[in-house]
Amino acid sequence: MDNHRDIEWLIPWYVNGTLNETEMDTVNRHLAGCSSCTRTVEAEIGFARALRAEPAGLRRLARAAAAWSEFAAGLRGRRPQQRPAPAPLLVALTLVIASGAFLAGQHLQPPAFETLTATAPHDGPVVQLMFEPSTPESVIREVVRQAGGTVIAGPTATGIYRVGLPPGSDGRAREAGLRGLPAVRWAALEGP
Protein backbone atom coordinates (compact mmCIF):
# COMPACT_ATOMS: atom_id res chain seq x y z
CA MET A 1 0.00 0.00 0.00
CA ASP A 2 3.00 2.31 -0.10
CA ASN A 3 1.51 4.28 -2.99
CA HIS A 4 2.36 7.95 -2.37
CA ARG A 5 -1.23 9.10 -2.94
CA ASP A 6 -2.59 6.47 -0.53
CA ILE A 7 -0.19 7.71 2.14
CA GLU A 8 -1.23 11.34 1.56
CA TRP A 9 -4.82 10.35 2.22
CA LEU A 10 -3.88 8.69 5.52
CA ILE A 11 -1.98 11.72 6.86
CA PRO A 12 -4.96 13.37 8.65
CA TRP A 13 -5.66 10.13 10.52
CA TYR A 14 -1.93 9.68 11.19
CA VAL A 15 -1.81 13.14 12.80
CA ASN A 16 -4.95 12.36 14.86
CA GLY A 17 -3.47 9.03 15.94
CA THR A 18 -6.47 7.05 14.69
CA LEU A 19 -4.70 4.65 12.31
CA ASN A 20 -4.36 1.01 13.21
CA GLU A 21 -0.87 -0.33 13.91
CA THR A 22 -0.30 -1.67 10.39
CA GLU A 23 -1.31 1.62 8.76
CA MET A 24 0.79 3.60 11.25
CA ASP A 25 3.88 1.47 10.40
CA THR A 26 3.24 1.92 6.67
CA VAL A 27 3.00 5.71 7.01
CA ASN A 28 6.13 5.82 9.22
CA ARG A 29 8.12 3.84 6.63
CA HIS A 30 6.91 6.19 3.88
CA LEU A 31 7.74 9.32 5.90
CA ALA A 32 11.30 8.10 6.40
CA GLY A 33 11.92 8.59 2.67
CA CYS A 34 9.44 11.31 1.63
CA SER A 35 10.22 14.90 2.58
CA SER A 36 7.01 16.17 0.96
CA CYS A 37 4.78 14.02 3.18
CA THR A 38 6.96 14.80 6.20
CA ARG A 39 6.38 18.56 5.63
CA THR A 40 2.65 17.89 5.27
CA VAL A 41 2.59 15.99 8.56
CA GLU A 42 4.49 18.81 10.31
CA ALA A 43 2.06 21.41 8.93
CA GLU A 44 -1.00 19.41 9.99
CA ILE A 45 0.43 18.83 13.48
CA GLY A 46 0.91 22.60 13.79
CA PHE A 47 -2.63 23.24 12.61
CA ALA A 48 -4.02 20.63 15.02
CA ARG A 49 -2.16 22.31 17.91
CA ALA A 50 -3.55 25.69 16.86
CA LEU A 51 -7.08 24.29 16.72
CA ARG A 52 -6.76 22.83 20.22
CA ALA A 53 -5.59 26.23 21.52
CA GLU A 54 -8.46 28.18 19.94
CA PRO A 55 -11.92 29.05 21.28
CA ALA A 56 -14.56 26.32 21.57
CA GLY A 57 -16.41 27.68 18.54
CA LEU A 58 -13.53 26.85 16.22
CA ARG A 59 -13.27 23.35 17.68
CA ARG A 60 -17.00 22.86 17.09
CA LEU A 61 -16.48 23.99 13.50
CA ALA A 62 -13.70 21.42 13.05
CA ARG A 63 -15.87 18.64 14.58
CA ALA A 64 -18.76 19.60 12.30
CA ALA A 65 -16.48 19.51 9.23
CA ALA A 66 -15.18 16.06 10.23
CA ALA A 67 -18.71 14.77 10.83
CA TRP A 68 -19.86 16.12 7.47
CA SER A 69 -16.92 14.43 5.75
CA GLU A 70 -17.85 11.08 7.30
CA PHE A 71 -21.52 11.56 6.42
CA ALA A 72 -20.72 12.50 2.82
CA ALA A 73 -18.48 9.44 2.50
CA GLY A 74 -21.40 7.28 3.63
CA LEU A 75 -23.61 8.83 0.96
CA ARG A 76 -21.03 7.91 -1.67
CA GLY A 77 -21.25 4.30 -0.52
CA ARG A 78 -17.84 4.10 1.11
CA ARG A 79 -17.33 1.95 4.16
CA PRO A 80 -16.07 3.96 7.16
CA GLN A 81 -12.90 1.84 7.39
CA GLN A 82 -11.85 3.11 3.94
CA ARG A 83 -11.37 6.65 5.25
CA PRO A 84 -12.45 9.14 2.59
CA ALA A 85 -9.55 10.96 1.03
CA PRO A 86 -9.34 14.71 1.61
CA ALA A 87 -8.42 16.51 -1.58
CA PRO A 88 -5.34 18.75 -1.10
CA LEU A 89 -7.25 21.78 -2.36
CA LEU A 90 -10.07 21.16 0.11
CA VAL A 91 -7.57 20.87 2.97
CA ALA A 92 -5.90 24.13 1.91
CA LEU A 93 -9.27 25.88 1.60
CA THR A 94 -10.29 24.64 5.06
CA LEU A 95 -7.05 26.00 6.53
CA VAL A 96 -7.63 29.39 4.92
CA ILE A 97 -11.25 29.58 6.10
CA ALA A 98 -10.40 28.45 9.63
CA SER A 99 -7.53 30.95 9.86
CA GLY A 100 -9.78 33.74 8.59
CA ALA A 101 -12.51 32.80 11.06
CA PHE A 102 -10.00 32.82 13.91
CA LEU A 103 -8.56 36.20 12.93
CA ALA A 104 -12.00 37.74 12.43
CA GLY A 105 -13.16 36.38 15.76
CA GLN A 106 -10.29 37.93 17.69
CA HIS A 107 -12.04 41.31 17.70
CA LEU A 108 -15.57 40.15 18.41
CA GLN A 109 -17.27 39.97 21.78
CA PRO A 110 -18.42 36.54 22.91
CA PRO A 111 -22.03 35.81 21.99
CA ALA A 112 -24.69 36.80 24.50
CA PHE A 113 -26.29 33.37 24.14
CA GLU A 114 -25.57 29.94 22.72
CA THR A 115 -27.80 28.00 20.39
CA LEU A 116 -29.90 25.13 21.64
CA THR A 117 -27.57 22.73 19.86
CA ALA A 118 -24.54 23.85 21.90
CA THR A 119 -23.44 21.22 24.38
CA ALA A 120 -21.75 21.49 27.72
CA PRO A 121 -18.19 20.17 27.98
CA HIS A 122 -17.89 16.51 28.89
CA ASP A 123 -15.10 15.19 31.15
CA GLY A 124 -14.81 11.75 29.54
CA PRO A 125 -14.21 10.62 25.97
CA VAL A 126 -16.88 11.57 23.42
CA VAL A 127 -17.76 9.40 20.44
CA GLN A 128 -19.86 10.47 17.47
CA LEU A 129 -22.29 7.83 16.23
CA MET A 130 -24.42 7.48 13.15
CA PHE A 131 -26.92 4.63 13.10
CA GLU A 132 -28.38 2.79 10.13
CA PRO A 133 -31.52 4.69 9.01
CA SER A 134 -33.87 1.84 9.91
CA THR A 135 -32.59 1.55 13.50
CA PRO A 136 -35.42 1.98 16.02
CA GLU A 137 -34.99 4.33 18.95
CA SER A 138 -35.07 1.44 21.42
CA VAL A 139 -32.00 -0.10 19.77
CA ILE A 140 -30.20 3.26 19.76
CA ARG A 141 -30.87 3.63 23.49
CA GLU A 142 -29.64 0.07 24.14
CA VAL A 143 -26.41 0.59 22.17
CA VAL A 144 -25.68 3.80 24.11
CA ARG A 145 -26.52 2.10 27.42
CA GLN A 146 -24.30 -0.92 26.71
CA ALA A 147 -21.43 1.41 25.81
CA GLY A 148 -21.86 3.00 29.24
CA GLY A 149 -22.54 6.33 27.56
CA THR A 150 -25.01 9.16 27.62
CA VAL A 151 -26.32 11.07 24.61
CA ILE A 152 -25.02 14.61 25.12
CA ALA A 153 -26.16 15.97 21.75
CA GLY A 154 -28.10 14.87 18.73
CA PRO A 155 -29.30 13.65 16.56
CA THR A 156 -28.16 16.40 14.23
CA ALA A 157 -29.81 17.07 10.89
CA THR A 158 -27.39 14.51 9.45
CA GLY A 159 -28.28 11.89 12.09
CA ILE A 160 -25.16 12.19 14.23
CA TYR A 161 -25.31 11.61 17.99
CA ARG A 162 -22.57 12.76 20.41
CA VAL A 163 -22.26 10.18 23.16
CA GLY A 164 -20.29 10.98 26.30
CA LEU A 165 -18.44 8.02 27.79
CA PRO A 166 -17.49 7.72 31.46
CA PRO A 167 -14.36 9.67 32.49
CA GLY A 168 -11.29 7.43 32.48
CA SER A 169 -12.82 4.88 30.10
CA ASP A 170 -10.92 3.64 27.05
CA GLY A 171 -12.58 5.65 24.27
CA ARG A 172 -10.72 3.89 21.46
CA ALA A 173 -11.76 0.44 22.67
CA ARG A 174 -15.38 1.50 23.03
CA GLU A 175 -15.30 3.17 19.59
CA ALA A 176 -13.98 -0.08 18.06
CA GLY A 177 -16.71 -2.08 19.82
CA LEU A 178 -19.40 0.29 18.57
CA ARG A 179 -18.10 0.10 14.99
CA GLY A 180 -18.69 -3.65 15.04
CA LEU A 181 -22.40 -3.40 15.83
CA PRO A 182 -24.83 -3.93 12.92
CA ALA A 183 -26.97 -0.92 13.88
CA VAL A 184 -23.99 1.48 13.82
CA ARG A 185 -23.14 2.95 10.43
CA TRP A 186 -19.98 4.65 11.77
CA ALA A 187 -18.38 5.68 15.03
CA ALA A 188 -15.64 8.26 15.51
CA LEU A 189 -13.88 9.24 18.71
CA GLU A 190 -13.59 13.01 19.10
CA GLY A 191 -10.22 14.56 19.77
CA PRO A 192 -6.72 13.15 19.64
C-alpha positions in Angstrom: 0.0 0.0 0.0 3.0 2.3 -0.1 1.5 4.3 -3.0 2.4 8.0 -2.4 -1.2 9.1 -2.9 -2.6 6.5 -0.5 -0.2 7.7 2.1 -1.2 11.3 1.6 -4.8 10.4 2.2 -3.9 8.7 5.5 -2.0 11.7 6.9 -5.0 13.4 8.6 -5.7 10.1 10.5 -1.9 9.7 11.2 -1.8 13.1 12.8 -5.0 12.4 14.9 -3.5 9.0 15.9 -6.5 7.1 14.7 -4.7 4.7 12.3 -4.4 1.0 13.2 -0.9 -0.3 13.9 -0.3 -1.7 10.4 -1.3 1.6 8.8 0.8 3.6 11.3 3.9 1.5 10.4 3.2 1.9 6.7 3.0 5.7 7.0 6.1 5.8 9.2 8.1 3.8 6.6 6.9 6.2 3.9 7.7 9.3 5.9 11.3 8.1 6.4 11.9 8.6 2.7 9.4 11.3 1.6 10.2 14.9 2.6 7.0 16.2 1.0 4.8 14.0 3.2 7.0 14.8 6.2 6.4 18.6 5.6 2.6 17.9 5.3 2.6 16.0 8.6 4.5 18.8 10.3 2.1 21.4 8.9 -1.0 19.4 10.0 0.4 18.8 13.5 0.9 22.6 13.8 -2.6 23.2 12.6 -4.0 20.6 15.0 -2.2 22.3 17.9 -3.6 25.7 16.9 -7.1 24.3 16.7 -6.8 22.8 20.2 -5.6 26.2 21.5 -8.5 28.2 19.9 -11.9 29.0 21.3 -14.6 26.3 21.6 -16.4 27.7 18.5 -13.5 26.9 16.2 -13.3 23.3 17.7 -17.0 22.9 17.1 -16.5 24.0 13.5 -13.7 21.4 13.0 -15.9 18.6 14.6 -18.8 19.6 12.3 -16.5 19.5 9.2 -15.2 16.1 10.2 -18.7 14.8 10.8 -19.9 16.1 7.5 -16.9 14.4 5.8 -17.9 11.1 7.3 -21.5 11.6 6.4 -20.7 12.5 2.8 -18.5 9.4 2.5 -21.4 7.3 3.6 -23.6 8.8 1.0 -21.0 7.9 -1.7 -21.3 4.3 -0.5 -17.8 4.1 1.1 -17.3 2.0 4.2 -16.1 4.0 7.2 -12.9 1.8 7.4 -11.9 3.1 3.9 -11.4 6.6 5.3 -12.5 9.1 2.6 -9.5 11.0 1.0 -9.3 14.7 1.6 -8.4 16.5 -1.6 -5.3 18.7 -1.1 -7.2 21.8 -2.4 -10.1 21.2 0.1 -7.6 20.9 3.0 -5.9 24.1 1.9 -9.3 25.9 1.6 -10.3 24.6 5.1 -7.0 26.0 6.5 -7.6 29.4 4.9 -11.3 29.6 6.1 -10.4 28.5 9.6 -7.5 31.0 9.9 -9.8 33.7 8.6 -12.5 32.8 11.1 -10.0 32.8 13.9 -8.6 36.2 12.9 -12.0 37.7 12.4 -13.2 36.4 15.8 -10.3 37.9 17.7 -12.0 41.3 17.7 -15.6 40.2 18.4 -17.3 40.0 21.8 -18.4 36.5 22.9 -22.0 35.8 22.0 -24.7 36.8 24.5 -26.3 33.4 24.1 -25.6 29.9 22.7 -27.8 28.0 20.4 -29.9 25.1 21.6 -27.6 22.7 19.9 -24.5 23.8 21.9 -23.4 21.2 24.4 -21.7 21.5 27.7 -18.2 20.2 28.0 -17.9 16.5 28.9 -15.1 15.2 31.2 -14.8 11.8 29.5 -14.2 10.6 26.0 -16.9 11.6 23.4 -17.8 9.4 20.4 -19.9 10.5 17.5 -22.3 7.8 16.2 -24.4 7.5 13.1 -26.9 4.6 13.1 -28.4 2.8 10.1 -31.5 4.7 9.0 -33.9 1.8 9.9 -32.6 1.6 13.5 -35.4 2.0 16.0 -35.0 4.3 19.0 -35.1 1.4 21.4 -32.0 -0.1 19.8 -30.2 3.3 19.8 -30.9 3.6 23.5 -29.6 0.1 24.1 -26.4 0.6 22.2 -25.7 3.8 24.1 -26.5 2.1 27.4 -24.3 -0.9 26.7 -21.4 1.4 25.8 -21.9 3.0 29.2 -22.5 6.3 27.6 -25.0 9.2 27.6 -26.3 11.1 24.6 -25.0 14.6 25.1 -26.2 16.0 21.7 -28.1 14.9 18.7 -29.3 13.6 16.6 -28.2 16.4 14.2 -29.8 17.1 10.9 -27.4 14.5 9.5 -28.3 11.9 12.1 -25.2 12.2 14.2 -25.3 11.6 18.0 -22.6 12.8 20.4 -22.3 10.2 23.2 -20.3 11.0 26.3 -18.4 8.0 27.8 -17.5 7.7 31.5 -14.4 9.7 32.5 -11.3 7.4 32.5 -12.8 4.9 30.1 -10.9 3.6 27.0 -12.6 5.7 24.3 -10.7 3.9 21.5 -11.8 0.4 22.7 -15.4 1.5 23.0 -15.3 3.2 19.6 -14.0 -0.1 18.1 -16.7 -2.1 19.8 -19.4 0.3 18.6 -18.1 0.1 15.0 -18.7 -3.7 15.0 -22.4 -3.4 15.8 -24.8 -3.9 12.9 -27.0 -0.9 13.9 -24.0 1.5 13.8 -23.1 3.0 10.4 -20.0 4.6 11.8 -18.4 5.7 15.0 -15.6 8.3 15.5 -13.9 9.2 18.7 -13.6 13.0 19.1 -10.2 14.6 19.8 -6.7 13.2 19.6 
